[in-house]
């Protein structure tokens, strides 16, 4: 996993370009096999960008709540790859 991918993602988030950050990471996420730690890792950050977009750009708390539920599930699946958690 390249550090540069997340440096650029962070720059987009800081600029408030949440939708663009979501789309940017999604282009990498699609390359990963489902149910792998990389798949869930990217999915979590994609959903965080979507969550910021729903809250900050759309003021859509109902939509944000749906994303939070899915985010929780993906964090749970991601942590299953680590025995110390």
N, C-alpha and C positions, 0 to 999 in steps of 0.2 A: 504494500500500500504506500503510495507516494505522499509524502508530507505536503508537497506543493498543492495537491488537490484540496486539502483542508485549509491551507493558508489562503487560497483564493476564495474558498467558501466563506471563511471568516471575514474577509474583506467585503464580500457581498452583504453579509449579515450586518456588519458595522455600518455600511452605507444605507441600510434599510431596504435592500433589494432582495427581499425574502423569496419572492416568486422565482427570481433568477437563480438564487442559491439552491432552491429546491430543484429546479430544472437541471442545473449544472451537475449536482450530485447524482441525480436520477440517471443521467447519461452513463455514469460509471457503474451505478448499482445494477443496472440491467444486465451487465456482463457476468455477474456472480450467480452461481448455482443457488437455487432456493435452499433454505434451511441450513445455511452455513453461517459461521460467525461473521464473515465479511458481509454477507447479505443483510443480516440484522444490524450490524454496525452502521452501514450506510443508511439503511432504512430509518434508524433512529434519528440521524441527523437530517434526513429529508423531512421527516415528520416534525422535527423541531422548527425547521424553516417554514413549513406549512402552518404550524401553530402560531408563530410570530405573525405571519401574513393574516391569518384569520382574526387575531386580536388587534394588531396595530393598524392594519390597512382597512379591514372590513368591519371591525368592532362586532364580530360575529361570535358571541360567546357560546351559542348552541353548537356551532360548527367546531369551535375550539374544544369543547367538551368531548365530542366524538373523536377528535384527533388524540386527545389525552388518553382516552380509553385504549385506542390502538397503540399508542406509544408505550403505555404500560405493558401491554401484551408483548410487544417487540423487545422491550428491555428484559422482560422475564425470559423470553426465548434466548436472548443473547447471553444472559448470565448462566444458562445451563451448560455453556461451553467451558466454564471455569469451575473447578472442583472446590476452590477455597471460598466460594460464595454460598 
